Amino acid sequence: STPYKMSRPVVSVFDIESADSVASTVTLPAVFTAPIRADVVHYVHTLMAKNKRQAYAVSLRAGMQTPAESWGTGRAVARIPRVPGGGTSRSGQGAFGNMCRGGRMFGATKIWRHWHKKISVNQRRYAVSSALAASALPALVMARGHRIDNVPEFPLVLSDSLNRVSHTKDAKAVLQKVGAYDDVEKAKDSKKIRVGAGKARNRRHTQRRGPLVIYDVSEGLDKAFRNLPGVELAMVDNLSLLDLAPGGHLGRFCIWTKGAFEKLDSIFGTYEESAKFKSGFNLPRSFMTNADLTRIINSDEVQSVLKPMVTGPTLVIPKKRNPLRRPEVKAALNPYQSAVRAREVKKATADKAAKAKEVAARRQILKKRSKEFSARRKAFYKSASAEGPVSF
C-alpha cells in the first residue's frame, strides 16, 4: 500500500467507479494540521454525552403513604414511626425510614437535578478540530479498531458523484471498490445482545461503529448508506464530536465527498484567514513544530551536548552523628562553639592563686565604682540642700 504522509499539500480524489483511478486532487484543509488534544476531546465528549440524558426520580410519596407514628419511649422498642392498627403483619412495622422495609430512600432523587452541562463554544470547536485532524492519521484510525488495510489513501475523498448514489446495493459496491467494506463487515459481525438490563429497555443490541460518510449535498446518498450496518452519515456543516470521536476516542474512519472536503477551509478557517461560518474562531496552533519529543531527545544534535550518564550512586547520605558527643560535629553546626570551648577549658585549668587574683581584681573594680557613685550621691544632696527648702 501507499505510504501515508501528512505533509503532502494535496489529497487524491478517487472516482467511485474504480478505486485505482484518481479523478482529481484537492488541497489538504488546514484543520487537518490542528494539534491533536486527546484530553480536550475526552473532556468535551464527557459533557456532551450528558446533554441527552432524561430526568428520572422516585415518586415524591414513595415510602410515605402510611399514617405511621412513633410509639415513643417506655415500650422497649426503637422510636422509629410504626404502622398503626392490628390484625395484620403490617401493623407495628417500622415505616418512613430508609432502613425500614417499605420506607423511602435516603436522599430521594429529584427531577430537578443538574442533568445538562454547559460547554464553552470554543472548547467544542477545538475538540472537533482535533478529532478531524486525528481522523487523517491511519495509525490512530487503526488503533481505534477500524479495518482500513485496503484503503488506498488517507484521508479518503471520493468524487461528488457519490451524492447521487441512491440504492444500498450501489453504496455497498462503492465501499467495496475503495476498500472500506471490511469495516462495515467488522461492524456487522460485532452485533451482539447487550449484557445487562438495557436489553429490556429498547436497546437490545450493541454494535461497533463503522465508517462515517460526510457529505455537503445529498441527492439520495443518505438513503443509500443508512441501512448498512455501522455506517453513519453527517453533513459537513453539522459535524458533531459524538460522531467524530465516539466514546471520546480519537480516530473515526471518515469518508468524504469532494464538496464536503473543500468546504472545510471555509467552515474552520486556515492559519491565514479566520473561519467564515464560526464567528471569532481561529484554528488552534501547536506549541511545538515537531511534537515527536522522543525523536528530538534522541537526535544527534541534542545527544552530542549532553553530559555523560552517571552510573554510580548520585546521592550519598551521611551517617548520623550526635553533636553533643562529637565536638567537630558541634563546631560544624555552631561556629562560635570553638571560642566557647576554649574559654571553658581555660577556666577549668586555672589554679587557685590565679582565680583568687582574678576575684580580687574584680572586687577592686567594684569597690572603685561604688566609691564613685557614693561621691556623686553626696554631691547631689549637697547641691540640692543649698537651694533651700522646696515650697508648694
Disulfide bonds with the S-S distance in Angstrom:
none
